[in-house]
């Protein structure tokens, strides 16, 4: 179980609080857990998905490169160029 160390304060109306308490009771969980799960589902997961999509877009934006005809020769040339001193 994660160790939570940061506190977030949230103000809601009396009606919202009662409704959240009812939902938490129905799910047999604490109100804090209910709110934390909502934050994870709504904001954190969407943010992670957005970052992944941006990374994929960046990868797909690279120009196409032809595959070498002979990988062994290409690798030798690449390594020779990579480790040669200018």
C-alpha positions as CSV (number, residue, x, y, z in Angstrom):
1,X,0.0,0.0,0.0
2,X,1.4,3.4,-0.9
3,X,2.4,5.7,1.8
4,X,0.6,9.0,1.3
5,X,2.6,12.0,2.6
6,X,0.9,15.0,1.0
7,X,-2.4,16.5,2.1
8,X,-4.8,18.3,-0.3
9,X,-7.6,20.4,1.2
10,X,-10.9,20.6,-0.7
11,X,-14.0,22.6,0.0
12,X,-17.4,21.2,-1.1
13,X,-21.0,22.2,-0.2
14,X,-22.9,20.4,2.5
15,X,-25.0,18.6,-0.2
16,X,-21.9,17.5,-2.1
17,X,-20.3,16.2,1.1
18,X,-23.3,14.2,2.1
19,X,-23.5,12.7,-1.4
20,X,-19.9,11.8,-1.3
21,X,-20.2,10.2,2.1
22,X,-23.2,8.2,0.8
23,X,-21.2,7.0,-2.2
24,X,-18.2,6.1,0.0
25,X,-20.5,4.2,2.4
26,X,-22.1,2.3,-0.5
27,X,-18.6,1.3,-1.7
28,X,-17.4,0.4,1.9
29,X,-14.5,2.8,1.6
30,X,-13.3,6.0,3.2
31,X,-14.2,9.4,1.8
32,X,-10.5,10.2,1.2
33,X,-10.1,7.1,-0.8
34,X,-13.1,7.9,-2.9
35,X,-11.8,11.4,-3.7
36,X,-8.2,10.1,-4.3
37,X,-9.5,7.5,-6.8
38,X,-11.5,10.2,-8.6
39,X,-8.4,12.4,-9.0
40,X,-6.4,9.5,-10.3
41,X,-9.1,8.4,-12.8
42,X,-10.0,11.8,-14.0
43,X,-6.8,13.8,-14.0
44,X,-3.7,11.6,-13.5
45,X,-4.6,8.9,-16.0
46,X,-5.7,11.4,-18.6
47,X,-2.5,13.3,-18.2
48,X,-0.4,10.1,-18.5
49,X,-2.3,9.1,-21.7
50,X,-1.7,12.6,-23.1
51,X,2.1,12.4,-22.4
52,X,2.2,8.9,-24.1
53,X,0.3,10.2,-27.1
54,X,2.7,13.2,-27.4
55,X,5.7,10.8,-27.2
56,X,4.2,8.6,-29.9
57,X,3.5,11.6,-32.1
58,X,7.1,12.7,-31.7
59,X,8.4,9.2,-32.6
60,X,6.1,9.1,-35.6
61,X,7.4,12.5,-36.8
62,X,10.9,11.2,-37.4
63,X,11.8,11.0,-41.0
64,X,11.7,7.5,-42.6
65,X,15.0,5.8,-43.0
66,X,15.6,3.0,-45.4
67,X,16.5,-0.3,-43.8
68,X,20.0,-1.5,-44.6
69,X,20.4,-4.2,-47.1
70,X,23.0,-6.0,-45.0
71,X,22.6,-5.4,-41.3
72,X,26.1,-6.8,-40.4
73,X,27.8,-4.3,-42.8
74,X,25.7,-1.4,-41.6
75,X,26.5,-2.3,-38.0
76,X,30.2,-2.4,-38.6
77,X,30.1,1.0,-40.4
78,X,28.0,2.5,-37.6
79,X,30.3,1.3,-34.9
80,X,33.4,2.4,-36.7
81,X,31.9,5.8,-37.1
82,X,30.6,5.9,-33.5
83,X,33.9,5.0,-31.9
84,X,36.3,6.7,-34.3
85,X,38.1,9.8,-33.0
86,X,37.7,12.9,-35.0
